[in-house]
Amino acid sequence: MGVLSHFRVQFYDCLYTRADALFELTDAVLCSDSPVTSLVELTLTAEHRRGHGAMYDAVNHGWLEPRRLRRLLASTPLPRAADGRIVLAVDVSNWLRPDAPTSPELLFCHVYGRGRSVDQFIPGWPYSFVAALETGRTSWTAVLDAIRLGPADDATAVTATQLREVVTLLVHTGQWRPGDAGILVVMDTGYDVTRLAHVLADPPVELVGRLRSDRVMLRDAGPRRSTPRGGHPRKHGGVLTFSKPESWRTPDQATTYDTTRYGTAEALAWDRMHPRLQARGPWLDHCGELPLIHGTLIRLKVEHLPGDRDPKPVWLWSSHTGMTGADVDLRWQASLRRFDLEHTFRLLKQTLGWTVPKVRDPHTADLWTWLIIAAHTQLRLARPLAEDLRRPWERPTQPRRLTPARVRRGFRHLRVKTARPTWPRSPWPSRSSNAATTRRGSWYRPSGGSSSASSPT
């Protein structure tokens, strides 16, 4: 309860303009009895003590300091893997705006249609999220950062800068200390994992990315051999083609793992594998000889998937070399946990109403995105305090295994026990304290009574 109250007070201090209205709007999102379908309906909740006009004014003209909120999110208790390391996932989620084609800074966002393997491109604002993952099957993640991608942004460069800033905050807040295991970052096939591994060579991170099944990887050239014809020594060794098993040599590591959901999982790993880089695309402006980016190539094959009895293998590449069998299992297990971020996106959109407002200004969309992230963080911190307020047709769940939607049902009862910075203060402030100190430096929580007895601050 103390951690949750501290976060609420610090989150209130991150709001600089229309602070009270924005804070109560966030509480209304958390305490609403149903999924958020309209902003104006949030003003009807008891936690929002202002009219709909004040709500619209706060959303359109409010101001939140993102840097301060990022530091606050990085300082909260974070989930860790079984070996104690932090596992981060990076992914993009789109705020689609097909009915506002004249809104500034829109991009064509790639989405999947209703049919199988049907792609669509719809105007919207793509947001890059970074979240910390838990172990085991869960729908909880700790969202740490969100950046909106603009029309002139390079997705790889923006992701590298975003990950560097998040890791720097984790180091400054004491979440990672020298001597700890490196921070693991998992990502999907849409990212150039080898390029990111080269750019993020300085921070204490290890990148694990999924590769397309039509890729190839190269081995080292081995020791230099002199030939009668002379010339430069070889730079690359043999080729490993993913779709041609005859090109695979004996793997350096081979493990089997029995899972409860996917059956037997078999993993093959080849050490010191690198891609063939060419002086084009992101490497067009590279000065000097192109580097050799070594890593570990992992092929994962599971026995079955839900609804698919013959799943295709998954290819992963890790920027770490010299792995043991236990290290290989840890990497592919962390990569499977990346799908937990999809549950978070679904919660933000369908329950908390992230993409519900029909805003036209991208800066307003950024403000609302940060408010939703702050609301989701409060649900995560209230997780060990919430009770299971289940419906009659739902199965009982242990308190520690509650989903974010079930924690939200009981947040209204927890809110009255936490710090409420927007609660009416005493009508007789001290003469020695000025208005700014009274507003920002202290907060008062009465022991009882109705909040409607006093006017809003």
Order of alpha helices (4+ residues) and beta strands (2+ residues): alpha-beta-alpha-alpha-alpha-beta-alpha-beta-beta-beta-beta-alpha-beta-alpha-beta-beta-beta-beta-beta-beta-beta-alpha-alpha-alpha-alpha-alpha-alpha
